[in-house]
Amino acid sequence: MKHILTAATALLLAMTISPSAFAHSHLSGTNPADGEVVTEPLQEIVLEFDGEIEQGSFIDVTTTSGEAIEVQDIIIGEGTLTATVAEPFPNDDYQVNWSIISVDGHPLEGEFSFKVNAPVSGTVEEEVTEEPAETTESAEETTEEQESGAAADEVEEKESPSMTVILLVLLVVIVAGGFFLLTKRKK
């Protein structure tokens, strides 16, 4: 009986601990966005996470030809990971690989890509004529990102209640098992 009571108490305590204490930090957005075509000079990449991240997190940037881009500084803020470079990215396609340590200690990693197609100085006319089309394209990409971000939030919200249901079912099984053992011993 003592064992069942101890197990039930431990389970109830586990259920009262905040689920956020066990939550991983998930990528909630990047600047530039995955697949975005950047039309202005770019010197930093910002990754936003829905939770805090720890020291030891990093970003690697390479071109499509595999050439590594030297990251000058990596700044870890509350839920952000920012990489800066000394010179603006030249026009090319880029692959960003990132690795973070979530506040709960779990390592997470991922990747995304973007393209830089910034006007070269001296082509002011091209910049003016291309801007409206690219702004529309950028607005469409932002809308798509918001929709995918909302879908990711919905998945996370669905995962949290499922853990509660599992713990409740486990509690019911333990209580039922304890009740069964008690009635069997009395006979």
C-alpha positions in Angstrom: 0.0 0.0 0.0 2.8 2.4 0.9 4.4 1.8 -2.6 1.2 2.6 -4.4 0.6 5.7 -2.3 4.2 6.8 -3.0 3.9 6.2 -6.7 0.6 8.1 -6.9 2.1 11.0 -4.9 5.1 11.1 -7.2 2.9 11.0 -10.3 0.7 13.9 -9.0 3.9 15.9 -8.2 5.1 15.3 -11.7 1.9 16.5 -13.1 2.1 19.8 -11.2 5.5 20.7 -12.6 5.1 23.2 -15.4 5.2 21.5 -18.9 7.4 24.4 -20.0 10.2 23.1 -17.8 10.4 20.1 -20.1 9.8 22.0 -23.4 12.4 22.2 -26.1 13.1 25.6 -27.8 11.7 25.4 -31.3 12.7 27.6 -34.2 9.9 30.1 -34.7 11.4 32.3 -37.4 14.5 33.4 -39.3 15.7 36.6 -41.0 16.2 36.1 -43.8 13.4 33.5 -44.1 13.9 30.0 -45.6 13.9 30.4 -49.4 13.8 34.2 -49.3 15.5 36.3 -52.0 17.2 39.2 -50.2 17.5 42.3 -52.4 19.4 44.5 -50.0 22.9 44.2 -48.5 22.8 41.7 -45.7 25.3 41.4 -42.8 23.4 39.4 -40.2 21.3 36.3 -39.9 18.8 36.1 -37.0 17.1 32.9 -35.7 14.2 33.3 -33.3 13.2 30.5 -30.9 10.1 30.1 -28.8 12.2 29.5 -25.7 15.6 30.5 -24.3 18.8 28.9 -25.7 22.1 28.3 -24.0 25.7 29.2 -24.7 27.4 26.8 -27.1 24.7 27.4 -29.8 26.1 28.3 -33.2 25.5 29.0 -36.9 27.5 27.9 -40.0 26.9 29.6 -43.3 28.1 28.1 -46.7 27.6 28.9 -50.3 26.0 26.4 -52.7 29.6 25.6 -53.9 30.5 24.6 -50.3 32.6 27.7 -49.5 32.3 28.5 -45.8 31.4 32.1 -44.9 33.3 33.4 -41.9 30.9 34.4 -39.1 32.4 37.4 -37.3 30.3 37.2 -34.2 27.5 35.0 -32.7 25.2 36.7 -30.3 22.9 34.6 -28.0 20.0 36.6 -26.6 16.8 35.6 -25.0 15.3 33.3 -27.6 17.5 34.6 -30.4 20.7 33.5 -32.1 22.3 36.2 -34.3 25.3 35.7 -36.6 27.1 38.7 -38.1 29.6 38.9 -40.9 32.2 41.6 -41.6 31.2 42.4 -45.2 27.7 42.1 -46.7 27.0 38.7 -48.3 27.8 38.7 -52.0 25.1 37.7 -54.5 24.8 33.9 -54.2 22.7 31.1 -52.7 23.5 30.3 -49.1 22.9 27.3 -46.8 22.6 28.0 -43.0 23.2 25.2 -40.6 22.4 25.9 -36.9 22.7 24.0 -33.7 21.4 25.2 -30.3 21.2 23.9 -26.8 17.7 24.3 -25.5 17.2 25.7 -22.0 16.3 22.1 -20.9 19.7 20.9 -22.1 18.5 19.2 -25.3 20.5 19.9 -28.4 18.5 20.8 -31.5 19.7 21.5 -35.0 18.4 22.5 -38.4 19.0 24.2 -41.6 17.5 26.7 -44.1 18.6 28.5 -47.2 18.3 31.9 -48.8 19.6 33.8 -51.8 21.2 37.2 -51.9 20.4 39.2 -55.1 21.3 42.7 -54.0 21.8 45.3 -56.7 25.5 46.1 -57.4 26.3 49.8 -56.9 25.8 51.7 -60.2 22.6 49.8 -61.1 20.2 52.2 -59.4 17.6 51.9 -62.2 17.4 48.1 -61.8 16.9 48.5 -58.1 13.9 50.8 -58.6 12.2 48.6 -61.2 12.7 45.3 -59.4 11.6 46.5 -56.0 7.8 46.4 -56.3 7.8 42.9 -57.7 10.1 41.6 -55.0 8.1 43.3 -52.3 5.0 41.5 -53.4 6.9 38.2 -53.4 8.3 39.0 -50.0 4.8 39.7 -48.7 3.6 36.4 -50.0 6.5 34.6 -48.3 5.8 36.4 -45.1 2.2 35.3 -45.2 3.3 31.7 -45.9 5.7 31.9 -43.0 3.0 33.1 -40.6 0.7 30.3 -41.7 3.4 27.7 -41.2 4.3 29.2 -37.8 0.7 29.1 -36.8 0.5 25.4 -37.8 3.7 24.7 -35.7 2.1 26.4 -32.7 -1.0 24.3 -33.1 1.1 21.1 -33.1 2.9 22.2 -30.0 -0.4 23.0 -28.3 -1.8 19.6 -29.2 1.3 17.9 -27.8 1.1 19.4 -24.4 -2.5 18.2 -23.6 -1.6 14.7 -24.8 1.1 14.5 -22.1 -1.6 15.4 -19.5 -3.9 12.7 -20.8 -1.2 10.1 -20.7 -0.3 11.0 -17.1 -4.0 10.9 -16.1 -4.4 7.5 -17.7 -1.3 6.3 -15.8 -2.7 7.6 -12.6 -6.0 5.8 -13.1 -4.2 2.6 -13.9 -2.1 2.9 -10.7 -5.2 3.7 -8.5 -7.1 0.8 -10.1 -4.2 -1.5 -9.6 -3.9 -0.5 -6.0 -7.6 -0.9 -5.4 -7.4 -4.4 -7.0 -4.5 -5.4 -4.8 -6.2 -4.1 -1.6 -9.4 -6.0 -2.3 -7.5 -9.2 -3.2 -5.5 -9.1 0.1 -8.6 -8.6 2.3 -10.1 -11.9 1.1 
